[in-house]
């Protein structure tokens, strides 16, 4: 048989096939480890870019071409090392880079705002009025000459009772704190306008916070006014535009009918009166210890008085509950 030609026997053909198979296996084992790792990293990067470019109409090929400017930078997942410097496997929920939800994706991430607001509202709705004694000291009532705030804090929770001092209690404490401050602002407006600001017996709640189911109910219970929830995203800006239009003789239409109206529960209103009095007492105590060691939420520039000086111009609260 001439050199270069293979034998035609079946046993020789099987031997040749085995030799070719073993040779290919050695080549893959030697040269394909690194490209496979690169392919896996490239697929992960493509998946991240696909989610980030879903709502921009961008194509994946353009994002992968060299020199193409991506619409959104893709953050790299940080490497976590143990004490010996070895890399620790990082799970999806353990990464420091937050996942981003893009509208149109099949699996909404934890940053999906509507899902988060609905979930927080469900947790807070399970907690009774008063947030089981938890008080949130955030923003203070508006004061024109010196708007001093206390240090942001949560007080009144019990570390030995996780059921009562749950996450829902903290969420409800924040919502009740904001509603109490809004009610105090309505008291000031009622005193300045001879109660014309609350003559209709309603208050309008707009913006992102109005998407929750519980927060309008808390505002209605604290203020004693029916709360109208409207879909207008920038109600304050539109109100300023209406006032400016009236100044030049033009008229802009109202925002429109509300999505829903939260009626006042008289039982909750009476309960919130006690909660409001307690919140003001606790806020004054936390404000008294706020300072350099406990930085306040906000320090007003050019304040005419200190945080502990009583202002003679402060208006006395005027109740407007029906």
C-alpha positions as protocol buffer text, in pm:
chain_id: "A"
residue {
  index: 1
  type: UNK
  ca { x: 0 y: 0 z: 0 }
}
residue {
  index: 2
  type: UNK
  ca { x: 138 y: 341 z: -98 }
}
residue {
  index: 3
  type: UNK
  ca { x: 232 y: 596 z: 167 }
}
residue {
  index: 4
  type: UNK
  ca { x: -43 y: 847 z: 247 }
}
residue {
  index: 5
  type: UNK
  ca { x: -332 y: 615 z: 171 }
}
residue {
  index: 6
  type: UNK
  ca { x: -537 y: 466 z: 454 }
}
residue {
  index: 7
  type: UNK
  ca { x: -616 y: 102 z: 485 }
}
residue {
  index: 8
  type: UNK
  ca { x: -968 y: 5 z: 394 }
}
residue {
  index: 9
  type: UNK
  ca { x: -1013 y: -261 z: 658 }
}
residue {
  index: 10
  type: UNK
  ca { x: -1287 y: -200 z: 915 }
}
residue {
  index: 11
  type: UNK
  ca { x: -1050 y: -247 z: 1206 }
}
residue {
  index: 12
  type: UNK
  ca { x: -812 y: 11 z: 1065 }
}
residue {
  index: 13
  type: UNK
  ca { x: -1095 y: 257 z: 1005 }
}
residue {
  index: 14
  type: UNK
  ca { x: -1205 y: 227 z: 1366 }
}
residue {
  index: 15
  type: UNK
  ca { x: -847 y: 286 z: 1481 }
}
residue {
  index: 16
  type: UNK
  ca { x: -815 y: 594 z: 1264 }
}
residue {
  index: 17
  type: UNK
  ca { x: -1145 y: 738 z: 1389 }
}
residue {
  index: 18
  type: UNK
  ca { x: -1039 y: 683 z: 1751 }
}
residue {
  index: 19
  type: UNK
  ca { x: -708 y: 856 z: 1685 }
}
residue {
  index: 20
  type: UNK
  ca { x: -882 y: 1157 z: 1529 }
}
residue {
  index: 21
  type: UNK
  ca { x: -1131 y: 1171 z: 1816 }
}
residue {
  index: 22
  type: UNK
  ca { x: -858 y: 1160 z: 2081 }
}
residue {
  index: 23
  type: UNK
  ca { x: -657 y: 1424 z: 1899 }
}
residue {
  index: 24
  type: UNK
  ca { x: -958 y: 1657 z: 1888 }
}
residue {
  index: 25
  type: UNK
  ca { x: -1025 y: 1597 z: 2255 }
}
residue {
  index: 26
  type: UNK
  ca { x: -670 y: 1694 z: 2346 }
}
residue {
  index: 27
  type: UNK
  ca { x: -689 y: 2005 z: 2132 }
}
residue {
  index: 28
  type: UNK
  ca { x: -1015 y: 2115 z: 2297 }
}
residue {
  index: 29
  type: UNK
  ca { x: -878 y: 2048 z: 2641 }
}
residue {
  index: 30
  type: UNK
  ca { x: -567 y: 2249 z: 2569 }
}
residue {
  index: 31
  type: UNK
  ca { x: -691 y: 2544 z: 2364 }
}
residue {
  index: 32
  type: UNK
  ca { x: -1067 y: 2582 z: 2429 }
}
residue {
  index: 33
  type: UNK
  ca { x: -1071 y: 2658 z: 2802 }
}
residue {
  index: 34
  type: UNK
  ca { x: -1002 y: 3027 z: 2766 }
}
residue {
  index: 35
  type: UNK
  ca { x: -1234 y: 3094 z: 2468 }
}
residue {
  index: 36
  type: UNK
  ca { x: -1518 y: 2918 z: 2652 }
}
residue {
  index: 37
  type: UNK
  ca { x: -1473 y: 3146 z: 2950 }
}
residue {
  index: 38
  type: UNK
  ca { x: -1467 y: 3444 z: 2719 }
}
residue {
  index: 39
  type: UNK
  ca { x: -1785 y: 3326 z: 2552 }
}
residue {
  index: 40
  type: UNK
  ca { x: -1959 y: 3294 z: 2887 }
}
residue {
  index: 41
  type: UNK
  ca { x: -1856 y: 3644 z: 2991 }
}
residue {
  index: 42
  type: UNK
  ca { x: -1964 y: 3777 z: 2655 }
}
residue {
  index: 43
  type: UNK
  ca { x: -2305 y: 3613 z: 2686 }
}
residue {
  index: 44
  type: UNK
  ca { x: -2354 y: 3765 z: 3031 }
}
residue {
  index: 45
  type: UNK
  ca { x: -2259 y: 4109 z: 2899 }
}
residue {
  index: 46
  type: UNK
  ca { x: -2496 y: 4063 z: 2605 }
}
residue {
  index: 47
  type: UNK
  ca { x: -2780 y: 3975 z: 2842 }
}
residue {
  index: 48
  type: UNK
  ca { x: -2718 y: 4288 z: 3046 }
}
residue {
  index: 49
  type: UNK
  ca { x: -2701 y: 4506 z: 2736 }
}
residue {
  index: 50
  type: UNK
  ca { x: -3016 y: 4346 z: 2597 }
}
residue {
  index: 51
  type: UNK
  ca { x: -3210 y: 4445 z: 2911 }
}
residue {
  index: 52
  type: UNK
  ca { x: -3064 y: 4795 z: 2914 }
}
residue {
  index: 53
  type: UNK
  ca { x: -3133 y: 4860 z: 2547 }
}
residue {
  index: 54
  type: UNK
  ca { x: -3482 y: 4708 z: 2539 }
}
residue {
  index: 55
  type: UNK
  ca { x: -3669 y: 5038 z: 2580 }
}
residue {
  index: 56
  type: UNK
  ca { x: -3431 y: 5246 z: 2367 }
}
residue {
  index: 57
  type: UNK
  ca { x: -3483 y: 5055 z: 2045 }
}
residue {
  index: 58
  type: UNK
  ca { x: -3110 y: 4983 z: 2026 }
}
residue {
  index: 59
  type: UNK
  ca { x: -2983 y: 4666 z: 1865 }
}
residue {
  index: 60
  type: UNK
  ca { x: -2744 y: 4431 z: 2036 }
}
residue {
  index: 61
  type: UNK
  ca { x: -2504 y: 4420 z: 1743 }
}
residue {
  index: 62
  type: UNK
  ca { x: -2448 y: 4795 z: 1752 }
}
residue {
  index: 63
  type: UNK
  ca { x: -2373 y: 4780 z: 2124 }
}
residue {
  index: 64
  type: UNK
  ca { x: -2111 y: 4510 z: 2065 }
}
residue {
  index: 65
  type: UNK
  ca { x: -1929 y: 4686 z: 1783 }
}
residue {
  index: 66
  type: UNK
  ca { x: -1600 y: 4849 z: 1887 }
}
residue {
  index: 67
  type: UNK
  ca { x: -1629 y: 5222 z: 1937 }
}
residue {
  index: 68
  type: UNK
  ca { x: -2009 y: 5221 z: 1964 }
}
residue {
  index: 69
  type: UNK
  ca { x: -2137 y: 5439 z: 2245 }
}
residue {
  index: 70
  type: UNK
  ca { x: -2376 y: 5247 z: 2466 }
}
residue {
  index: 71
  type: UNK
  ca { x: -2698 y: 5418 z: 2569 }
}
residue {
  index: 72
  type: UNK
  ca { x: -2648 y: 5309 z: 2929 }
}
residue {
  index: 73
  type: UNK
  ca { x: -2314 y: 5208 z: 3083 }
}
residue {
  index: 74
  type: UNK
  ca { x: -2319 y: 4853 z: 3209 }
}
residue {
  index: 75
  type: UNK
  ca { x: -2160 y: 4831 z: 3556 }
}
residue {
  index: 76
  type: UNK
  ca { x: -1932 y: 4538 z: 3621 }
}
residue {
  index: 77
  type: UNK
  ca { x: -2015 y: 4308 z: 3904 }
}
residue {
  index: 78
  type: UNK
  ca { x: -1760 y: 4356 z: 4183 }
}
residue {
  index: 79
  type: UNK
  ca { x: -1532 y: 4073 z: 4281 }
}
residue {
  index: 80
  type: UNK
  ca { x: -1559 y: 3958 z: 4641 }
}
residue {
  index: 81
  type: UNK
  ca { x: -1252 y: 3796 z: 4796 }
}
residue {
  index: 82
  type: UNK
  ca { x: -1217 y: 3602 z: 5117 }
}
residue {
  index: 83
  type: UNK
  ca { x: -943 y: 3645 z: 5376 }
}
residue {
  index: 84
  type: UNK
  ca { x: -692 y: 3449 z: 5170 }
}
residue {
  index: 85
  type: UNK
  ca { x: -754 y: 3650 z: 4855 }
}
residue {
  index: 86
  type: UNK
  ca { x: -957 y: 3380 z: 4681 }
}
residue {
  index: 87
  type: UNK
  ca { x: -1258 y: 3479 z: 4477 }
}
residue {
  index: 88
  type: UNK
  ca { x: -1592 y: 3406 z: 4641 }
}
residue {
  index: 89
  type: UNK
  ca { x: -1891 y: 3315 z: 4419 }
}
residue {
  index: 90
  type: UNK
  ca { x: -2138 y: 3603 z: 4420 }
}
residue {
  index: 91
  type: UNK
  ca { x: -2507 y: 3534 z: 4381 }
}
residue {
  index: 92
  type: UNK
  ca { x: -2751 y: 3751 z: 4189 }
}
residue {
  index: 93
  type: UNK
  ca { x: -2899 y: 3904 z: 4502 }
}
residue {
  index: 94
  type: UNK
  ca { x: -2561 y: 3946 z: 4676 }
}
residue {
  index: 95
  type: UNK
  ca { x: -2404 y: 4171 z: 4413 }
}
residue {
  index: 96
  type: UNK
  ca { x: -2336 y: 4532 z: 4503 }
}
residue {
  index: 97
  type: UNK
  ca { x: -2453 y: 4652 z: 4162 }
}
residue {
  index: 98
  type: UNK
  ca { x: -2833 y: 4692 z: 4176 }
}
residue {
  index: 99
  type: UNK
  ca { x: -3040 y: 4529 z: 3908 }
}
residue {
  index: 100
  type: UNK
  ca { x: -3235 y: 4765 z: 3688 }
}
residue {
  index: 101
  type: UNK
  ca { x: -3583 y: 4705 z: 3558 }
}
residue {
  index: 102
  type: UNK
  ca { x: -3650 y: 4822 z: 3207 }
}
residue {
  index: 103
  type: UNK
  ca { x: -4014 y: 4851 z: 3092 }
}
residue {
  index: 104
  type: UNK
  ca { x: -4093 y: 4575 z: 2851 }
}
residue {
  index: 105
  type: UNK
  ca { x: -3876 y: 4310 z: 3015 }
}
residue {
  index: 106
  type: UNK
  ca { x: -4043 y: 3987 z: 3114 }
}
residue {
  index: 107
  type: UNK
  ca { x: -3889 y: 3970 z: 3462 }
}
residue {
  index: 108
  type: UNK
  ca { x: -3922 y: 4299 z: 3652 }
}
residue {
  index: 109
  type: UNK
  ca { x: -3635 y: 4358 z: 3891 }
}
residue {
  index: 110
  type: UNK
  ca { x: -3660 y: 4469 z: 4252 }
}
residue {
  index: 111
  type: UNK
  ca { x: -3618 y: 4830 z: 4145 }
}
residue {
  index: 112
  type: UNK
  ca { x: -3955 y: 4829 z: 3972 }
}
residue {
  index: 113
  type: UNK
  ca { x: -4121 y: 5123 z: 4140 }
}
residue {
  index: 114
  type: UNK
  ca { x: -4483 y: 5013 z: 4115 }
}
residue {
  index: 115
  type: UNK
  ca { x: -4405 y: 4670 z: 4256 }
}
residue {
  index: 116
  type: UNK
  ca { x: -4207 y: 4823 z: 4541 }
}
residue {
  index: 117
  type: UNK
  ca { x: -4478 y: 5076 z: 4630 }
}
residue {
  index: 118
  type: UNK
  ca { x: -4746 y: 4808 z: 4625 }
}
residue {
  index: 119
  type: UNK
  ca { x: -4537 y: 4573 z: 4838 }
}
residue {
  index: 120
  type: UNK
  ca { x: -4453 y: 4842 z: 5095 }
}
residue {
  index: 121
  type: UNK
  ca { x: -4818 y: 4943 z: 5115 }
}
residue {
  index: 122
  type: UNK
  ca { x: -4922 y: 4586 z: 5185 }
}
residue {
  index: 123
  type: UNK
  ca { x: -4668 y: 4557 z: 5466 }
}
residue {
  index: 124
  type: UNK
  ca { x: -4773 y: 4890 z: 5620 }
}
residue {
  index: 125
  type: UNK
  ca { x: -5145 y: 4811 z: 5589 }
}
residue {
  index: 126
  type: UNK
  ca { x: -5100 y: 4515 z: 5825 }
}
residue {
  index: 127
  type: UNK
  ca { x: -4990 y: 4754 z: 6104 }
}
residue {
  index: 128
  type: UNK
  ca { x: -5259 y: 4940 z: 6304 }
}
residue {
  index: 129
  type: UNK
  ca { x: -5287 y: 5315 z: 6350 }
}
residue {
  index: 130
  type: UNK
  ca { x: -4988 y: 5453 z: 6537 }
}
residue {
  index: 131
  type: UNK
  ca { x: -4739 y: 5206 z: 6383 }
}
residue {
  index: 132
  type: UNK
  ca { x: -4727 y: 5006 z: 6708 }
}
residue {
  index: 133
  type: UNK
  ca { x: -4555 y: 5293 z: 6885 }
}
residue {
  index: 134
  type: UNK
  ca { x: -4284 y: 5351 z: 6623 }
}
residue {
  index: 135
  type: UNK
  ca { x: -4226 y: 5723 z: 6557 }
}
residue {
  index: 136
  type: UNK
  ca { x: -4028 y: 5856 z: 6259 }
}
residue {
  index: 137
  type: UNK
  ca { x: -3865 y: 6197 z: 6303 }
}
residue {
  index: 138
  type: UNK
  ca { x: -3797 y: 6324 z: 5953 }
}
residue {
  index: 139
  type: UNK
  ca { x: -3901 y: 6667 z: 5825 }
}
residue {
  index: 140
  type: UNK
  ca { x: -4036 y: 6931 z: 6060 }
}
residue {
  index: 141
  type: UNK
  ca { x: -4330 y: 7162 z: 6010 }
}
residue {
  index: 142
  type: UNK
  ca { x: -4251 y: 7452 z: 5778 }
}
residue {
  index: 143
  type: UNK
  ca { x: -4134 y: 7771 z: 5950 }
}
residue {
  index: 144
  type: UNK
  ca { x: -4043 y: 8063 z: 5724 }
}
residue {
  index: 145
  type: UNK
  ca { x: -3780 y: 8235 z: 5941 }
}
residue {
  index: 146
  type: UNK
  ca { x: -3601 y: 7918 z: 6056 }
}
residue {
  index: 147
  type: UNK
  ca { x: -3699 y: 7577 z: 5927 }
}
residue {
  index: 148
  type: UNK
  ca { x: -3502 y: 7360 z: 6166 }
}
residue {
  index: 149
  type: UNK
  ca { x: -3522 y: 6982 z: 6157 }
}
residue {
  index: 150
  type: UNK
  ca { x: -3439 y: 6707 z: 6399 }
}
residue {
  index: 151
  type: UNK
  ca { x: -3196 y: 6427 z: 6330 }
}
residue {
  index: 152
  type: UNK
  ca { x: -3361 y: 6155 z: 6117 }
}
residue {
  index: 153
  type: UNK
  ca { x: -3444 y: 5874 z: 6354 }
}
residue {
  index: 154
  type: UNK
  ca { x: -3686 y: 5597 z: 6444 }
}
residue {
  index: 155
  type: UNK
  ca { x: -3783 y: 5577 z: 6809 }
}
residue {
  index: 156
  type: UNK
  ca { x: -4026 y: 5367 z: 7007 }
}
residue {
  index: 157
  type: UNK
  ca { x: -3954 y: 5029 z: 6847 }
}
residue {
  index: 158
  type: UNK
  ca { x: -3896 y: 4711 z: 7046 }
}
residue {
  index: 159
  type: UNK
  ca { x: -3599 y: 4498 z: 6942 }
}
residue {
  index: 160
  type: UNK
  ca { x: -3743 y: 4205 z: 7137 }
}
residue {
  index: 161
  type: UNK
  ca { x: -4072 y: 4205 z: 6943 }
}
residue {
  index: 162
  type: UNK
  ca { x: -4005 y: 4164 z: 6573 }
}
residue {
  index: 163
  type: UNK
  ca { x: -4374 y: 4113 z: 6497 }
}
residue {
  index: 164
  type: UNK
  ca { x: -4481 y: 4456 z: 6627 }
}
residue {
  index: 165
  type: UNK
  ca { x: -4166 y: 4642 z: 6523 }
}
residue {
  index: 166
  type: UNK
  ca { x: -4164 y: 4497 z: 6175 }
}
residue {
  index: 167
  type: UNK
  ca { x: -4065 y: 4657 z: 5847 }
}
residue {
  index: 168
  type: UNK
  ca { x: -4428 y: 4750 z: 5788 }
}
residue {
  index: 169
  type: UNK
  ca { x: -4430 y: 4944 z: 6117 }
}
residue {
  index: 170
  type: UNK
  ca { x: -4134 y: 5152 z: 6003 }
}
residue {
  index: 171
  type: UNK
  ca { x: -4296 y: 5218 z: 5665 }
}
residue {
  index: 172
  type: UNK
  ca { x: -4622 y: 5323 z: 5829 }
}
residue {
  index: 173
  type: UNK
  ca { x: -4433 y: 5546 z: 6074 }
}
residue {
  index: 174
  type: UNK
  ca { x: -4279 y: 5733 z: 5778 }
}
residue {
  index: 175
  type: UNK
  ca { x: -4618 y: 5776 z: 5611 }
}
residue {
  index: 176
  type: UNK
  ca { x: -4780 y: 5896 z: 5932 }
}
residue {
  index: 177
  type: UNK
  ca { x: -4494 y: 6143 z: 5993 }
}
residue {
  index: 178
  type: UNK
  ca { x: -4538 y: 6294 z: 5647 }
}
residue {
  index: 179
  type: UNK
  ca { x: -4916 y: 6311 z: 5691 }
}
residue {
  index: 180
  type: UNK
  ca { x: -4881 y: 6488 z: 6027 }
}
residue {
  index: 181
  type: UNK
  ca { x: -4648 y: 6749 z: 5874 }
}
residue {
  index: 182
  type: UNK
  ca { x: -4890 y: 6800 z: 5585 }
}
residue {
  index: 183
  type: UNK
  ca { x: -5176 y: 6842 z: 5832 }
}
residue {
  index: 184
  type: UNK
  ca { x: -4979 y: 7111 z: 6018 }
}
residue {
  index: 185
  type: UNK
  ca { x: -4923 y: 7291 z: 5689 }
}
residue {
  index: 186
  type: UNK
  ca { x: -5298 y: 7283 z: 5629 }
}
residue {
  index: 187
  type: UNK
  ca { x: -5344 y: 7437 z: 5974 }
}
residue {
  index: 188
  type: UNK
  ca { x: -5117 y: 7725 z: 5872 }
}
residue {
  index: 189
  type: UNK
  ca { x: -5302 y: 7775 z: 5544 }
}
residue {
  index: 190
  type: UNK
  ca { x: -5636 y: 7765 z: 5725 }
}
residue {
  index: 191
  type: UNK
  ca { x: -5517 y: 8035 z: 5966 }
}
residue {
  index: 192
  type: UNK
  ca { x: -5384 y: 8256 z: 5687 }
}
residue {
  index: 193
  type: UNK
  ca { x: -5691 y: 8227 z: 5463 }
}
residue {
  index: 194
  type: UNK
  ca { x: -5957 y: 8239 z: 5732 }
}
residue {
  index: 195
  type: UNK
  ca { x: -6027 y: 7868 z: 5669 }
}
residue {
  index: 196
  type: UNK
  ca { x: -6096 y: 7918 z: 5297 }
}
residue {
  index: 197
  type: UNK
  ca { x: -5815 y: 7675 z: 5211 }
}
residue {
  index: 198
  type: UNK
  ca { x: -6007 y: 7388 z: 5369 }
}
residue {
  index: 199
  type: UNK
  ca { x: -6359 y: 7514 z: 5310 }
}
residue {
  index: 200
  type: UNK
  ca { x: -6436 y: 7242 z: 5055 }
}
residue {
  index: 201
  type: UNK
  ca { x: -6348 y: 6967 z: 5301 }
}
residue {
  index: 202
  type: UNK
  ca { x: -6109 y: 6797 z: 5058 }
}
residue {
  index: 203
  type: UNK
  ca { x: -5737 y: 6781 z: 4997 }
}
residue {
  index: 204
  type: UNK
  ca { x: -5559 y: 6672 z: 4677 }
}
residue {
  index: 205
  type: UNK
  ca { x: -5281 y: 6414 z: 4685 }
}
residue {
  index: 206
  type: UNK
  ca { x: -5063 y: 6384 z: 4373 }
}
residue {
  index: 207
  type: UNK
  ca { x: -4717 y: 6272 z: 4273 }
}
residue {
  index: 208
  type: UNK
  ca { x: -4537 y: 5941 z: 4308 }
}
residue {
  index: 209
  type: UNK
  ca { x: -4641 y: 5884 z: 4669 }
}
residue {
  index: 210
  type: UNK
  ca { x: -5007 y: 5886 z: 4572 }
}
residue {
  index: 211
  type: UNK
  ca { x: -4959 y: 5552 z: 4391 }
}
residue {
  index: 212
  type: UNK
  ca { x: -4979 y: 5369 z: 4722 }
}
residue {
  index: 213
  type: UNK
  ca { x: -5308 y: 5245 z: 4857 }
}
residue {
  index: 214
  type: UNK
  ca { x: -5242 y: 5323 z: 5224 }
}
residue {
  index: 215
  type: UNK
  ca { x: -5086 y: 5668 z: 5216 }
}
residue {
  index: 216
  type: UNK
  ca { x: -5402 y: 5854 z: 5094 }
}
residue {
  index: 217
  type: UNK
  ca { x: -5595 y: 5680 z: 5369 }
}
residue {
  index: 218
  type: UNK
  ca { x: -5342 y: 5794 z: 5629 }
}
residue {
  index: 219
  type: UNK
  ca { x: -5364 y: 6153 z: 5505 }
}
residue {
  index: 220
  type: UNK
  ca { x: -5743 y: 6141 z: 5521 }
}
residue {
  index: 221
  type: UNK
  ca { x: -5730 y: 6005 z: 5876 }
}
residue {
  index: 222
  type: UNK
  ca { x: -5475 y: 6260 z: 6000 }
}
residue {
  index: 223
  type: UNK
  ca { x: -5621 y: 6570 z: 5833 }
}
residue {
  index: 224
  type: UNK
  ca { x: -5988 y: 6482 z: 5868 }
}
residue {
  index: 225
  type: UNK
  ca { x: -6042 y: 6574 z: 5502 }
}
residue {
  index: 226
  type: UNK
  ca { x: -6147 y: 6361 z: 5208 }
}
residue {
  index: 227
  type: UNK
  ca { x: -5835 y: 6291 z: 5001 }
}
residue {
  index: 228
  type: UNK
  ca { x: -5857 y: 6319 z: 4623 }
}
residue {
  index: 229
  type: UNK
  ca { x: -5592 y: 6117 z: 4437 }
}
residue {
  index: 230
  type: UNK
  ca { x: -5513 y: 6254 z: 4091 }
}
residue {
  index: 231
  type: UNK
  ca { x: -5278 y: 6111 z: 3826 }
}
residue {
  index: 232
  type: UNK
  ca { x: -5105 y: 6446 z: 3760 }
}
residue {
  index: 233
  type: UNK
  ca { x: -4729 y: 6387 z: 3800 }
}
residue {
  index: 234
  type: UNK
  ca { x: -4642 y: 6757 z: 3853 }
}
residue {
  index: 235
  type: UNK
  ca { x: -4940 y: 6910 z: 4027 }
}
residue {
  index: 236
  type: UNK
  ca { x: -4734 y: 7181 z: 4200 }
}
residue {
  index: 237
  type: UNK
  ca { x: -4586 y: 7302 z: 3873 }
}
residue {
  index: 238
  type: UNK
  ca { x: -4926 y: 7301 z: 3707 }
}
residue {
  index: 239
  type: UNK
  ca { x: -5076 y: 7498 z: 3996 }
}
residue {
  index: 240
  type: UNK
  ca { x: -4801 y: 7758 z: 3964 }
}
residue {
  index: 241
  type: UNK
  ca { x: -4867 y: 7776 z: 3590 }
}
residue {
  index: 242
  type: UNK
  ca { x: -5239 y: 7835 z: 3655 }
}
residue {
  index: 243
  type: UNK
  ca { x: -5158 y: 8120 z: 3895 }
}
residue {
  index: 244
  type: UNK
  ca { x: -4918 y: 8275 z: 3643 }
}
residue {
  index: 245
  type: UNK
  ca { x: -5178 y: 8242 z: 3368 }
}
residue {
  index: 246
  type: UNK
  ca { x: -5438 y: 8414 z: 3584 }
}
residue {
  index: 247
  type: UNK
  ca { x: -5193 y: 8700 z: 3639 }
}
residue {
  index: 248
  type: UNK
  ca { x: -5177 y: 8771 z: 3266 }
}
residue {
  index: 249
  type: UNK
  ca { x: -5548 y: 8723 z: 3210 }
}
residue {
  index: 250
  type: UNK
  ca { x: -5538 y: 8365 z: 3078 }
}
residue {
  index: 251
  type: UNK
  ca { x: -5722 y: 8065 z: 3216 }
}
residue {
  index: 252
  type: UNK
  ca { x: -5590 y: 7710 z: 3235 }
}
residue {
  index: 253
  type: UNK
  ca { x: -5830 y: 7419 z: 3293 }
}
residue {
  index: 254
  type: UNK
  ca { x: -5814 y: 7219 z: 3615 }
}
residue {
  index: 255
  type: UNK
  ca { x: -5620 y: 6895 z: 3633 }
}
residue {
  index: 256
  type: UNK
  ca { x: -5929 y: 6684 z: 3589 }
}
residue {
  index: 257
  type: UNK
  ca { x: -6130 y: 6436 z: 3787 }
}
residue {
  index: 258
  type: UNK
  ca { x: -5946 y: 6232 z: 4051 }
}
residue {
  index: 259
  type: UNK
  ca { x: -5879 y: 5863 z: 4013 }
}
residue {
  index: 260
  type: UNK
  ca { x: -6030 y: 5791 z: 4351 }
}
residue {
  index: 261
  type: UNK
  ca { x: -6139 y: 5968 z: 4668 }
}
residue {
  index: 262
  type: UNK
  ca { x: -6040 y: 5838 z: 5010 }
}
residue {
  index: 263
  type: UNK
  ca { x: -6315 y: 5915 z: 5260 }
}
residue {
  index: 264
  type: UNK
  ca { x: -6245 y: 6002 z: 5623 }
}
residue {
  index: 265
  type: UNK
  ca { x: -6290 y: 5728 z: 5878 }
}
residue {
  index: 266
  type: UNK
  ca { x: -6409 y: 5899 z: 6195 }
}
residue {
  index: 267
  type: UNK
  ca { x: -6270 y: 5627 z: 6418 }
}
residue {
  index: 268
  type: UNK
  ca { x: -5925 y: 5656 z: 6264 }
}
residue {
  index: 269
  type: UNK
  ca { x: -5945 y: 6035 z: 6279 }
}
residue {
  index: 270
  type: UNK
  ca { x: -5996 y: 6024 z: 6656 }
}
residue {
  index: 271
  type: UNK
  ca { x: -5710 y: 5778 z: 6691 }
}
residue {
  index: 272
  type: UNK
  ca { x: -5477 y: 5993 z: 6482 }
}
residue {
  index: 273
  type: UNK
  ca { x: -5540 y: 6294 z: 6705 }
}
residue {
  index: 274
  type: UNK
  ca { x: -5364 y: 6112 z: 6988 }
}
residue {
  index: 275
  type: UNK
  ca { x: -5091 y: 5992 z: 6752 }
}
residue {
  index: 276
  type: UNK
  ca { x: -5036 y: 6349 z: 6627 }
}
residue {
  index: 277
  type: UNK
  ca { x: -4997 y: 6491 z: 6977 }
}
residue {
  index: 278
  type: UNK
  ca { x: -4747 y: 6220 z: 7064 }
}
residue {
  index: 279
  type: UNK
  ca { x: -4550 y: 6278 z: 6741 }
}
residue {
  index: 280
  type: UNK
  ca { x: -4510 y: 6650 z: 6818 }
}
residue {
  index: 281
  type: UNK
  ca { x: -4387 y: 6575 z: 7170 }
}
residue {
  index: 282
  type: UNK
  ca { x: -4136 y: 6317 z: 7047 }
}
residue {
  index: 283
  type: UNK
  ca { x: -4018 y: 6546 z: 6767 }
}
residue {
  index: 284
  type: UNK
  ca { x: -3950 y: 6829 z: 7012 }
}
residue {
  index: 285
  type: UNK
  ca { x: -3745 y: 6592 z: 7228 }
}
residue {
  index: 286
  type: UNK
  ca { x: -3538 y: 6465 z: 6936 }
}
residue {
  index: 287
  type: UNK
  ca { x: -3493 y: 6821 z: 6809 }
}
residue {
  index: 288
  type: UNK
  ca { x: -3357 y: 6923 z: 7149 }
}
residue {
  index: 289
  type: UNK
  ca { x: -3073 y: 6669 z: 7129 }
}
residue {
  index: 290
  type: UNK
  ca { x: -2991 y: 6728 z: 6763 }
}
residue {
  index: 291
  type: UNK
  ca { x: -2665 y: 6909 z: 6696 }
}
residue {
  index: 292
  type: UNK
  ca { x: -2308 y: 6840 z: 6597 }
}
residue {
  index: 293
  type: UNK
  ca { x: -2314 y: 6488 z: 6737 }
}
residue {
  index: 294
  type: UNK
  ca { x: -2655 y: 6417 z: 6582 }
}
residue {
  index: 295
  type: UNK
  ca { x: -2665 y: 6613 z: 6255 }
}
residue {
  index: 296
  type: UNK
  ca { x: -3014 y: 6735 z: 6166 }
}
residue {
  index: 297
  type: UNK
  ca { x: -3192 y: 6646 z: 5847 }
}
residue {
  index: 298
  type: UNK
  ca { x: -3150 y: 6999 z: 5714 }
}
residue {
  index: 299
  type: UNK
  ca { x: -2994 y: 7321 z: 5845 }
}
residue {
  index: 300
  type: UNK
  ca { x: -3165 y: 7636 z: 5715 }
}
residue {
  index: 301
  type: UNK
  ca { x: -2919 y: 7891 z: 5577 }
}
residue {
  index: 302
  type: UNK
  ca { x: -2950 y: 8240 z: 5724 }
}
residue {
  index: 303
  type: UNK
  ca { x: -3197 y: 8139 z: 5994 }
}
residue {
  index: 304
  type: UNK
  ca { x: -3328 y: 8429 z: 6200 }
}
residue {
  index: 305
  type: UNK
  ca { x: -3339 y: 8221 z: 6519 }
}
residue {
  index: 306
  type: UNK
  ca { x: -3200 y: 7904 z: 6664 }
}
residue {
  index: 307
  type: UNK
  ca { x: -3376 y: 7567 z: 6670 }
}
residue {
  index: 308
  type: UNK
  ca { x: -3470 y: 7606 z: 7038 }
}
residue {
  index: 309
  type: UNK
  ca { x: -3580 y: 7970 z: 7032 }
}
residue {
  index: 310
  type: UNK
  ca { x: -3954 y: 8028 z: 7030 }
}
residue {
  index: 311
  type: UNK
  ca { x: -4070 y: 8248 z: 6746 }
}
residue {
  index: 312
  type: UNK
  ca { x: -4339 y: 8507 z: 6820 }
}
residue {
  index: 313
  type: UNK
  ca { x: -4461 y: 8474 z: 6462 }
}
residue {
  index: 314
  type: UNK
  ca { x: -4544 y: 8103 z: 6486 }
}
residue {
  index: 315
  type: UNK
  ca { x: -4910 y: 8043 z: 6416 }
}
residue {
  index: 316
  type: UNK
  ca { x: -5111 y: 7841 z: 6659 }
}
residue {
  index: 317
  type: UNK
  ca { x: -5257 y: 7523 z: 6508 }
}
residue {
  index: 318
  type: UNK
  ca { x: -5615 y: 7552 z: 6395 }
}
residue {
  index: 319
  type: UNK
  ca { x: -5817 y: 7233 z: 6387 }
}
residue {
  index: 320
  type: UNK
  ca { x: -6004 y: 7175 z: 6065 }
}
residue {
  index: 321
  type: UNK
  ca { x: -6161 y: 6835 z: 6130 }
}
residue {
  index: 322
  type: UNK
  ca { x: -6527 y: 6818 z: 6051 }
}
